[in-house]
Amino acid sequence: MGVAVIEKASSFGPDVEVAPKKAYVSLRRKKQFAIVQASTKDRVDLGLNLKDVDPTERLEGGNVFSGMCSHRVRLSAPQDVDEQVQDW
């Protein structure tokens, strides 16, 4: 699942930087726009920095990943990285 997110983000252009950290992978352009983190053996969490976007059932809002992201999407299968996730 994490690979699917990184592949999708890398398709946004050559300016996308994939920066592995100890506990997660940071996705950056001029600044960090997302975090990919293995949360359980069956789930990857995608943290997103989104402005003026209301939470939904799928897009959880709040202070996630110690305040590094404004929203979180729980991904359980590669097909979860769909057009909606790409748009966010």
SERO-4910 file (N, C-alpha, C, O; in steps of 0.05 Angstrom, whole numbers):
BEGIN
 pado doro    nc1    nc2    nc3   cac1   cac2   cac3    cc1    cc2    cc3    oc1    oc2    oc3
  Met    A     16    -24      0      0      0      0     17     25      0     12     44    -15
  Gly    A     38     25     16     56     48     17     69     52     -9     73     75    -18
  Val    A     77     31    -23     90     33    -49     70     46    -69     79     63    -85
  Ala    A     45     39    -68     25     50    -86     23     81    -81     20     96   -101
  Val    A     24     89    -56     23    118    -50     47    132    -61     45    153    -74
  Ile    A     71    121    -57     96    133    -66     97    134    -96    105    154   -108
  Glu    A     88    113   -109     87    113   -139     68    135   -149     75    149   -168
  Lys    A     45    137   -137     25    157   -145     37    185   -141     35    202   -159
  Ala    A     49    190   -118     60    217   -112     83    223   -131     86    246   -140
  Ser    A     99    203   -137    122    208   -155    113    215   -183    127    228   -198
  Ser    A     89    206   -191     78    213   -217     69    242   -219     63    252   -241
  Phe    A     69    257   -197     61    285   -197     82    302   -211     76    325   -219
  Gly    A    106    293   -213    127    308   -226    154    303   -214    157    291   -193
  Pro    A    175    312   -228    203    308   -219    210    324   -193    231    318   -181
  Asp    A    194    343   -186    200    359   -162    190    346   -136    195    357   -115
  Val    A    177    323   -138    168    309   -114    192    294   -102    204    278   -115
  Glu    A    197    299    -77    219    286    -62    208    265    -43    190    271    -27
  Val    A    218    241    -45    211    220    -26    234    217     -6    256    210    -13
  Ala    A    227    224     19    248    225     40    242    206     62    226    212     80
  Pro    A    255    182     62    251    163     84    261    174    111    283    185    112
  Lys    A    245    170    131    253    177    159    253    151    175    249    130    164
  Lys    A    258    153    201    259    128    218    232    114    218    231     89    216
  Ala    A    210    128    222    184    116    226    164    120    204    142    110    205
  Tyr    A    171    136    183    153    142    162    168    151    137    192    154    138
  Val    A    154    156    116    165    168     91    152    195     87    127    197     86
  Ser    A    168    215     84    158    242     79    157    247     49    175    240     34
  Leu    A    135    259     39    132    267     12    132    297     11    116    311     25
  Arg    A    150    309     -5    155    337     -5    156    349    -33    163    335    -52
  Arg    A    148    374    -34    154    391    -57    171    413    -45    194    407    -35
  Lys    A    163    437    -44    177    458    -30    175    453      0    193    461     15
  Lys    A    153    441      8    149    433     36    134    407     37    124    397     17
  Gln    A    134    395     60    121    369     63     91    371     58     77    388     69
  Phe    A     81    353     40     52    353     35     39    327     45     14    325     47
  Ala    A     55    306     51     43    281     60     64    264     75     88    268     73
  Ile    A     53    246     91     69    226    106     57    199    100     32    196    101
  Val    A     73    178     96     64    151     93     76    135    116    100    135    120
  Gln    A     59    123    132     68    108    156     54     82    158     30     80    157
  Ala    A     70     61    162     58     34    168     48     36    197     63     40    216
  Ser    A     22     31    199      9     34    226      3      7    238      6      3    263
  Thr    A     -5    -12    222     -9    -40    231      3    -58    210     12    -48    189
  Lys    A      2    -84    214     12   -102    194     -5   -103    169      4   -111    148
  Asp    A    -30    -93    172    -49    -94    149    -57    -66    140    -75    -64    123
  Arg    A    -45    -45    151    -55    -18    144    -32      2    143    -13      1    159
  Val    A    -34     20    123    -16     43    121    -33     68    124    -55     70    114
  Asp    A    -22     87    139    -36    112    142    -23    133    125      2    136    125
  Leu    A    -39    149    111    -29    171     95    -37    197    109    -61    203    111
  Gly    A    -18    211    118    -23    237    130    -21    259    109     -2    259     93
  Leu    A    -39    277    108    -40    298     88    -41    326    101    -54    330    121
  Asn    A    -27    345     89    -29    373     97    -49    386     78    -42    393     55
  Leu    A    -73    391     87    -94    402     70   -105    427     84   -110    427    108
  Lys    A   -108    449     69   -120    473     80   -148    475     71   -155    469     48
  Asp    A   -165    483     89   -194    489     83   -208    465     71   -225    468     53
  Val    A   -202    441     81   -216    416     72   -229    404     96   -216    398    116
  Asp    A   -255    401     94   -270    389    116   -266    359    117   -264    346     96
  Pro    A   -265    348    141   -262    318    143   -287    305    132   -309    316    131
  Thr    A   -284    280    124   -306    263    115   -303    237    130   -286    234    148
  Glu    A   -320    218    124   -318    191    136   -291    178    130   -279    165    147
  Arg    A   -281    182    106   -256    170     97   -232    188    103   -211    178    111
  Leu    A   -235    214    101   -214    233    106   -217    244    135   -233    262    139
  Glu    A   -202    232    153   -204    240    181   -189    267    186   -167    271    175
  Gly    A   -202    284    201   -189    309    207   -177    309    235   -180    290    250
  Gly    A   -164    331    242   -153    333    268   -123    334    267   -111    334    245
  Asn    A   -111    335    289    -82    337    292    -70    309    291    -69    295    311
  Val    A    -60    301    268    -49    274    265    -19    274    261     -8    294    252
  Phe    A     -6    252    268     23    250    266     37    273    281     54    286    270
  Ser    A     29    277    306     41    297    323     40    325    311     58    341    315
  Gly    A     18    331    298     14    357    287     28    362    260     27    385    250
  Met    A     40    342    249     54    346    223     34    346    200     41    356    178
  Cys    A     10    335    204    -10    334    183    -37    342    194    -43    339    217
  Ser    A    -54    351    176    -81    360    184   -102    338    180   -123    340    193
  His    A    -97    318    164   -116    298    158   -102    271    155    -78    269    151
  Arg    A   -118    249    157   -108    222    154   -127    205    138   -152    208    141
  Val    A   -116    188    121   -132    168    106   -119    141    113    -95    137    111
  Arg    A   -136    122    121   -127     95    127   -129     78    102   -150     77     90
  Leu    A   -107     66     95   -106     50     70   -100     21     76    -81     15     90
  Ser    A   -117      3     67   -114    -25     73   -107    -42     48   -100    -66     51
  Ala    A   -109    -31     24   -103    -45      0    -93    -25    -21   -101     -2    -20
  Pro    A    -77    -34    -40    -67    -16    -61    -89     -1    -76    -86     22    -84
  Gln    A   -112    -14    -80   -134     -1    -94   -146     22    -78   -162     37    -89
  Asp    A   -140     24    -52   -149     46    -36   -136     72    -45   -146     94    -38
  Val    A   -113     71    -59   -100     94    -69   -113    101    -96   -102     97   -117
  Asp    A   -137    112    -94   -154    117   -117   -153    146   -125   -137    162   -115
  Glu    A   -171    153   -143   -172    181   -153   -178    201   -131   -168    223   -132
  Gln    A   -195    193   -113   -203    211    -91   -178    217    -74   -173    241    -67
  Val    A   -162    197    -67   -137    202    -52   -118    219    -68   -106    237    -57
  Gln    A   -116    214    -93    -99    230   -110   -107    259   -110    -90    277   -109
  Asp    A   -133    264   -111   -143    292   -112   -137    306    -86   -131    330    -86
  Trp    A   -138    292    -63   -131    305    -37   -102    313    -37    -92    324    -18
***
